[in-house]
């Protein structure tokens, strides 16, 4: 989670310098080209999706823990784990890591507040302050 957070922030900041013209293949081997903002947004979407319910109303973070997936007293209380299984998103390690993992709230908010056109016009840091001020 920490490395992904830093990568997303860096890609967004680099987008403010390179703009829409600099594109890379994402995901690798797909043939699909994205600018750095779109790559950062895709990474953020993937991280956020660990905590969001899927079509079957299950959160990947809870894995096979039936109590956390179905019990009405627990299903709306996602835990912030130390790290996550790379294939299915199940939380692994300590379940009280509200530091870096809790930063997923910033990713959710930033995907709503930060707009690529504003970043190109005003710069990344100026626009990112909106997130801090909106709390």
N, C-alpha and C positions, 0 to 999 in steps of 0.2 A: 504493500500500500504506500509506504513513504516514497519509494522510487517512482512509482506511477504518478503520485501527486506532483513531485518535482518535475517529471517529464512533461506532464500536461501544462503546468505553469510555464515551463521553458518554451514549449512549442507555441503556446499562445503569444508569448513575448516575441519569439522569433518571427511569428506571423506579422507582427506590427512593423517589422523591418522589411520583410520579403513580400508581403501581400499575396494577392491571388495568383500571381504568375509562377511562383515557385511551387511545384507539385511533386509528389512522390507516390509510389505505389503503396496502397494500403487496402487490405492486408497484403503482406508480401506474397507474391505469386498469384494474386487475383487479377492483375491487369487493370484494376480500377485506380485511377489517379485522383488524389485529393491534395488540397493545399494544406498547410500546416495547421490552420484553424480547424479544418474538418477532421484531421487526424487526431488532434487533441480532443475534439468533441466526441469522436468515436471511442477513444480510450476512456473518457469520462463516462460516457453512456454505459460502457461495459462494466466499469467499477460500480456505478450506481445500481446496475441491474442485479448485482449480488444481493442487494437489500430489498428489492422491489418484488412484489408477487408476480408470478408468471400466470399463464392461462389456466393452470390448475389451482391457482390461489396459494401456491407454495413459494417460499423465499429460498433461493439457493443457499443463503448463509446458514439456514437451519438444517440443511442436508436431510438425513433420514430421521431426525429427532421428531417423532410424531407429536409429542406434547407441544413443541414450539410451532409446529406446522398447523395443528388443528384445534388445540385447546383455546377457547375464547379468552381465557385469562392470560395466555402467553403468546398467542400468535401475532399480536400487534406490538411486541416488545423485542425487536431484533437486537441481538448482541453484537458487540464490536470486538471481533477476535483479533488476535495477534497477527495471524496470517491466514491465507485461504488456499484451499485445494485448487491447483492450477487447471484442472479439467472441469470441475463442477461447481466451484465457488463455495463449497462448504467451509464454514469457519473452523479453524484449527488453532490449537494452542490456547493461551489464556483468553477468556471471554470477557474481559473487562478493560480492553485496550481503547479507551475513549480519546486518546491523543490523536495519533495519525489516522486511525481508522474512523474516528468520529469526524474527521475532516471531510468525510463523504458528504456531509451536510453542505459544506462550502461548494463542492462540485455540483450538487443539485441546484443550489442558488445561482452559481455562476453560469450555468447553462441557460438560465432564464434571464439573467441581468446583463451579462456581457454579450455584446453584439459585434461581429467582426467588422462591420462598417464603421462603428464608433472607434474601435481600436485602431483602425487604419487612419482615421481622421485625427484623433486626440492622443493616441499612444496608449499602450497597454496599462501602464501604472495609473494614469489619470482615470481611466475607465474602471479599473479594478477597485478603486476607492469607493465606487458606488456600492459594491457588495458590503464593505465594512460599514458604510453609513446606513445601509438599509436594515441592519440588525437592531 
